[in-house]
Amino acid sequence: MTISHTAFRLVLAFCVLLALGCKPRTVSDEKPVPTSREQVELALADVERRIVDAPNDAALFAERASLQERRDSLHLAVNDWKRAITLDPRNAHHHIELADLYYRTLQVAKVEEHLREAMRLAPDESEPRSKLAELKLLQREYQEAMDLVNEALRLDPNHAKGYFLKGWIYKETGDTLTAISSYRTATEQDPMYFDPFLHLGVLHAERREPLAMQYFNSALQLRPNSVEALYGLGMYGQENGMDSLALACYDRIKQVEPNNALPWYNTGFILLEHRKLPAEAREQFAMAIQLLPTYAEAYYNRGLTYELEGTLDSALMDYRRALALEPGMTLAAMGLGRLQDKGMKVTR
């Protein structure tokens, strides 16, 4: 009677967020990357002084653009990348960086425009082709995406991201076994590449194969605080009789992302469905609701904990709230039906 999330759909949604434009940036190859806001501001003041002395130096505007991105001044960053391109119009890297920035601001047409210009300027470079392939993949233009990936791999047969993207395309088009093979090739080409390890974990978890744990753990070795990998490993444990593992993963997510409602909800599900502890589960669902007041499933499951303990007025309120948020929720309607059968006056 409880509602659990479809096992790994949410993990795959997280995976999409790892796409184009999410790479770490460096301001220059010679300097350490400023990380704190104070360091960024000091670096920004320094580069602005140097721009005054050399106003036609494209590299300085590129450096300032990266710093503006770090302080989340995206409009100013766009202006600086444009200025860098004006001063050095044949620099493909500047077009790639501006495309990444446009991706962050969801200006897809401009992303494609600058990646195609980078391809024209750098016909022997794989990076703009793989980035455009990723964009086409996300637009579900799978054949064009595959053609671009194959171009990138012809230019660089060891290009790990190309194999990763091939795996993603195969996954999206329903060829899971070839997707797994391509992801594995990506990890062989670059053992420090997080994304294919995460996707391999998801695919093996969907098939209920214990190898999923190995891949999620490999991903966590690379990014110990990855919510995606922690959630995937937790869901695998939850669905395969390893509640302690799942609860440990959800506890870790609560520490890493205190405002994330999912680990509270999933903890409540385990406590209610697997361990038959409605009072303890209710505390978890209540916290999920506090963090996400529109969480219809959490209202329903909290209502179920009340119903199981005989607190029917509270159950009625939560079922009604769940249906108000999600009118098509069959289980909440069935909950109201049960309360009516117990003699309560229910108006839907």
C-alpha positions as CSV (number, residue, x, y, z in Angstrom):
1,M,0.0,0.0,0.0
2,T,3.0,2.3,0.3
3,I,4.4,4.3,-2.6
4,S,8.0,3.8,-3.5
5,H,9.9,5.7,-6.3
6,T,10.6,3.7,-9.5
7,A,14.0,2.4,-8.7
8,F,16.5,4.2,-10.8
9,R,14.5,6.8,-12.8
10,L,15.6,9.5,-10.5
11,V,19.2,8.5,-10.7
12,L,19.0,8.7,-14.5
13,A,17.5,12.2,-14.1
14,F,20.5,13.1,-12.0
15,C,22.8,11.8,-14.7
16,V,21.4,14.2,-17.2
17,L,22.6,17.0,-14.9
18,L,26.1,15.8,-15.4
19,A,26.0,16.8,-19.1
20,L,27.5,19.6,-21.2
21,G,28.9,22.6,-19.3
22,C,29.4,21.0,-15.9
23,K,33.2,20.5,-16.1
24,P,35.5,22.1,-13.5
25,R,37.2,25.3,-14.8
26,T,40.7,26.6,-14.4
27,V,41.6,30.3,-14.9
28,S,45.0,29.5,-16.3
29,D,47.3,26.7,-16.6
30,E,50.0,28.4,-14.6
31,K,47.9,29.5,-11.5
32,P,46.0,27.6,-8.8
33,V,42.3,28.0,-9.3
34,P,40.7,30.4,-6.9
35,T,38.0,28.7,-4.9
36,S,36.7,30.9,-2.1
37,R,34.7,34.0,-2.9
38,E,37.5,36.2,-1.4
39,Q,40.1,34.5,-3.7
40,V,37.9,35.0,-6.7
41,E,37.4,38.7,-6.0
42,L,41.2,39.2,-5.5
43,A,41.9,37.4,-8.7
44,L,39.2,39.4,-10.5
45,A,40.8,42.7,-9.3
46,D,44.2,41.5,-10.4
47,V,43.0,40.6,-14.0
48,E,41.1,43.9,-14.3
49,R,44.3,45.8,-13.5
50,R,46.1,43.8,-16.2
51,I,43.3,44.5,-18.7
52,V,43.8,48.2,-18.2
53,D,47.5,47.7,-19.2
54,A,46.7,45.4,-22.1
55,P,43.1,46.0,-23.4
56,N,43.6,44.0,-26.5
57,D,44.8,40.8,-24.9
58,A,42.1,38.1,-25.5
59,A,43.6,35.8,-22.9
60,L,42.9,38.3,-20.2
61,F,39.2,38.6,-21.1
62,A,39.0,34.8,-21.2
63,E,40.5,34.7,-17.7
64,R,38.1,37.3,-16.4
65,A,35.2,35.4,-18.0
66,S,36.1,32.3,-16.1
67,L,36.2,34.3,-12.9
68,Q,32.9,35.9,-13.6
69,E,31.4,32.4,-14.0
70,R,32.8,31.4,-10.6
71,R,31.1,34.3,-9.0
72,D,27.9,33.4,-10.9
73,S,27.9,36.7,-12.9
74,L,26.9,34.9,-16.1
75,H,25.9,37.9,-18.1
76,L,29.3,39.5,-17.5
77,A,31.0,36.2,-18.3
78,V,29.2,36.1,-21.7
79,N,30.3,39.6,-22.5
80,D,33.9,38.7,-21.7
81,W,33.9,35.6,-23.8
82,K,32.4,37.6,-26.7
83,R,35.2,40.2,-26.3
84,A,37.8,37.4,-26.2
85,I,36.4,36.0,-29.5
86,T,36.4,39.5,-31.1
87,L,40.1,39.9,-30.2
88,D,41.1,36.3,-31.2
89,P,38.4,35.1,-33.6
90,R,40.2,31.9,-34.6
91,N,40.5,30.5,-31.1
92,A,38.2,27.5,-31.0
93,H,38.6,27.1,-27.2
94,H,36.9,30.4,-26.6
95,H,33.9,29.3,-28.7
96,I,33.7,26.1,-26.7
97,E,33.8,27.9,-23.4
98,L,31.0,30.3,-24.6
99,A,29.0,27.3,-25.7
100,D,29.3,25.8,-22.3
101,L,28.1,29.0,-20.7
102,Y,25.2,29.3,-23.1
103,Y,24.3,25.7,-22.1
104,R,24.1,26.8,-18.5
105,T,21.6,29.5,-19.4
106,L,19.6,27.1,-21.7
107,Q,20.3,29.0,-24.9
108,V,20.5,25.9,-27.0
109,A,20.7,27.5,-30.5
110,K,23.7,29.6,-29.4
111,V,25.3,26.5,-28.0
112,E,25.1,24.8,-31.3
113,E,26.2,27.9,-33.2
114,H,29.5,28.2,-31.2
115,L,30.3,24.5,-31.2
116,R,29.9,24.3,-34.9
117,E,32.2,27.3,-35.3
118,A,34.7,25.6,-33.0
119,M,34.5,22.5,-35.2
120,R,35.2,24.7,-38.3
121,L,38.2,26.4,-36.6
122,A,39.6,23.2,-35.1
123,P,38.8,20.4,-37.7
124,D,41.2,18.0,-35.9
125,E,39.8,18.5,-32.4
126,S,37.4,15.9,-30.9
127,E,36.1,18.1,-28.0
128,P,33.6,20.3,-29.9
129,R,32.2,17.3,-31.7
130,S,31.7,15.3,-28.5
131,K,30.0,18.3,-26.9
132,L,27.7,18.8,-29.8
133,A,27.0,15.1,-29.8
134,E,26.0,15.4,-26.2
135,L,23.6,18.3,-27.0
136,K,22.0,16.3,-29.8
137,L,21.7,13.3,-27.5
138,L,19.8,15.5,-25.0
139,Q,17.6,16.7,-27.8
140,R,17.0,13.0,-28.7
141,E,18.5,13.4,-32.1
142,Y,20.3,10.1,-31.7
143,Q,21.6,9.4,-35.2
144,E,23.2,12.8,-35.5
145,A,24.6,12.4,-32.0
146,M,26.1,9.1,-33.0
147,D,27.6,10.5,-36.2
148,L,29.3,13.3,-34.2
149,V,30.6,10.8,-31.6
150,N,32.1,8.6,-34.4
151,E,33.7,11.7,-35.9
152,A,35.2,12.6,-32.5
153,L,36.5,9.0,-32.0
154,R,38.1,9.0,-35.5
155,L,40.0,12.0,-34.5
156,D,40.9,10.6,-31.1
157,P,40.4,6.8,-30.6
158,N,41.2,7.1,-26.9
159,H,38.6,9.8,-26.3
160,A,36.8,8.4,-23.2
161,K,33.9,10.8,-23.4
162,G,33.2,9.6,-26.9
163,Y,32.7,6.0,-25.6
164,F,30.6,7.3,-22.7
165,L,28.3,9.2,-25.1
166,K,28.0,6.1,-27.4
167,G,27.0,4.1,-24.3
168,W,24.4,6.8,-23.4
169,I,23.0,6.8,-27.0
170,Y,22.8,3.0,-27.0
171,K,21.0,3.1,-23.6
172,E,18.5,5.7,-24.9
173,T,17.8,3.6,-28.0
174,G,17.2,0.4,-26.0
175,D,20.5,-1.5,-26.6
176,T,21.5,-2.0,-23.0
177,L,24.2,-4.6,-23.6
178,T,26.1,-2.4,-26.1
179,A,25.6,0.5,-23.8
180,I,27.3,-1.4,-21.0
181,S,30.2,-2.3,-23.3
182,S,30.7,1.3,-24.4
183,Y,30.6,2.6,-20.8
184,R,33.2,0.0,-19.8
185,T,35.4,1.1,-22.7
186,A,35.1,4.7,-21.4
187,T,36.3,3.6,-17.9
188,E,39.2,1.7,-19.5
189,Q,40.3,4.8,-21.4
190,D,40.0,7.0,-18.3
191,P,39.7,5.2,-14.9
192,M,39.1,8.6,-13.2
193,Y,36.0,9.4,-15.3
194,F,33.0,9.5,-12.9
195,D,30.1,9.5,-15.3
196,P,30.4,6.0,-16.9
197,F,30.9,4.4,-13.5
198,L,27.6,6.0,-12.4
199,H,25.7,4.9,-15.6
200,L,27.1,1.4,-15.3
201,G,25.8,1.2,-11.7
202,V,22.4,2.3,-12.9
203,L,22.2,-0.2,-15.7
204,H,23.3,-3.1,-13.6
205,A,21.0,-2.1,-10.8
206,E,18.0,-2.0,-13.2
207,R,19.0,-5.6,-14.0
208,R,19.3,-6.4,-10.3
209,E,22.9,-7.5,-10.8
210,P,25.3,-7.3,-7.8
211,L,27.9,-5.7,-10.1
212,A,25.9,-2.5,-9.6
213,M,27.4,-2.1,-6.2
214,Q,31.0,-2.3,-7.5
215,Y,30.3,0.5,-10.0
216,F,28.5,2.7,-7.6
217,N,31.4,2.3,-5.1
218,S,33.9,3.1,-7.9
219,A,31.9,6.3,-8.6
220,L,32.0,7.1,-4.9
221,Q,35.7,6.6,-4.7
222,L,36.0,9.3,-7.3
223,R,33.3,11.6,-5.7
224,P,32.7,10.5,-2.1
225,N,29.8,13.1,-1.7
226,S,28.0,12.3,-5.0
227,V,24.3,12.3,-4.3
228,E,23.7,10.5,-7.5
229,A,25.9,7.6,-6.6
230,L,24.8,7.5,-3.0
231,Y,21.1,7.5,-4.1
232,G,21.8,4.8,-6.7
233,L,23.6,2.6,-4.2
234,G,20.9,3.2,-1.6
235,M,18.1,2.3,-4.0
236,Y,19.9,-0.9,-5.0
237,G,20.2,-1.8,-1.3
238,Q,16.6,-0.9,-0.7
239,E,15.3,-3.1,-3.5
240,N,17.6,-6.0,-2.8
241,G,17.2,-6.8,0.9
242,M,20.1,-4.6,2.1
243,D,18.2,-2.1,4.3
244,S,21.3,-1.2,6.4
245,L,23.2,-0.2,3.3
246,A,20.3,1.8,2.0
247,L,19.8,3.7,5.3
248,A,23.5,4.4,5.5
249,C,23.5,5.9,2.0
250,Y,20.4,8.0,2.8
251,D,21.9,9.2,6.0
252,R,25.0,10.4,4.1
253,I,22.8,12.3,1.6
254,K,21.1,14.0,4.5
255,Q,24.5,15.3,5.5
256,V,25.6,16.3,2.1
257,E,22.3,17.9,1.0
258,P,20.3,18.7,4.1
259,N,17.5,20.2,2.1
260,N,16.9,17.2,-0.1
261,A,13.6,15.5,0.7
262,L,14.3,12.2,-1.1
263,P,16.5,10.5,1.6
264,W,14.0,11.3,4.3
265,Y,11.2,9.9,2.2
266,N,13.1,6.7,1.3
267,T,14.1,6.2,4.9
268,G,10.5,6.5,5.9
269,F,9.6,3.9,3.2
270,I,12.0,1.4,4.6
271,L,10.9,1.9,8.2
272,L,7.3,1.6,7.2
273,E,7.3,-1.1,4.5
274,H,10.3,-3.2,5.5
275,R,10.6,-2.8,9.3
276,K,6.9,-2.1,10.2
277,L,7.7,0.9,12.3
278,P,5.0,3.5,11.5
279,A,5.8,6.0,14.2
280,E,9.4,6.2,13.2
281,A,8.5,6.3,9.5
282,R,6.1,9.1,10.1
283,E,8.9,11.3,11.4
284,Q,10.8,10.8,8.2
285,F,7.8,11.5,6.0
286,A,7.1,14.7,8.1
287,M,10.6,15.9,7.4
288,A,10.3,15.2,3.7
289,I,7.1,17.3,3.7
290,Q,8.8,20.1,5.6
291,L,11.5,20.2,3.0
292,L,9.1,19.8,0.0
293,P,5.6,20.8,0.9
294,T,4.2,19.6,-2.5
295,Y,5.4,16.0,-1.9
296,A,2.2,14.2,-2.5
297,E,3.7,10.7,-2.0
298,A,5.0,11.8,1.4
299,Y,1.6,13.0,2.5
300,Y,0.0,9.7,1.4
301,N,2.6,7.5,3.2
302,R,2.4,9.7,6.4
303,G,-1.4,9.3,6.2
304,L,-0.9,5.5,6.0
305,T,1.2,5.6,9.2
306,Y,-1.7,7.4,10.9
307,E,-4.2,4.9,9.6
308,L,-2.2,1.9,10.7
309,E,-2.1,3.4,14.3
310,G,-5.8,4.3,14.3
311,T,-5.4,8.1,14.1
312,L,-8.0,8.3,11.4
313,D,-8.6,12.1,11.4
314,S,-5.0,12.7,10.7
315,A,-4.9,10.0,8.0
316,L,-8.0,11.7,6.4
317,M,-6.2,15.1,6.3
318,D,-3.1,13.6,4.7
319,Y,-5.0,11.6,2.1
320,R,-7.0,14.6,1.1
321,R,-3.8,16.7,0.9
322,A,-2.1,14.0,-1.3
323,L,-5.1,14.0,-3.7
324,A,-5.2,17.8,-3.8
325,L,-1.6,17.8,-4.9
326,E,-2.0,14.8,-7.2
327,P,-5.6,14.2,-8.1
328,G,-4.9,11.0,-10.0
329,M,-3.2,9.2,-7.0
330,T,-5.2,6.0,-6.9
331,L,-3.7,4.9,-3.5
332,A,-4.8,8.1,-1.8
333,A,-8.3,7.6,-3.2
334,M,-8.3,4.0,-1.9
335,G,-7.1,5.3,1.5
336,L,-10.2,7.5,1.6
337,G,-12.3,4.5,0.7
338,R,-10.9,2.5,3.6
339,L,-11.6,5.3,6.0
340,Q,-15.2,5.6,4.7
341,D,-15.6,1.8,5.2
342,K,-14.5,2.4,8.8
343,G,-17.4,4.8,9.3
344,M,-15.7,8.2,8.7
345,K,-17.5,10.9,6.7
346,V,-15.3,11.4,3.6
347,T,-15.9,14.0,1.0
348,R,-13.6,13.8,-2.0
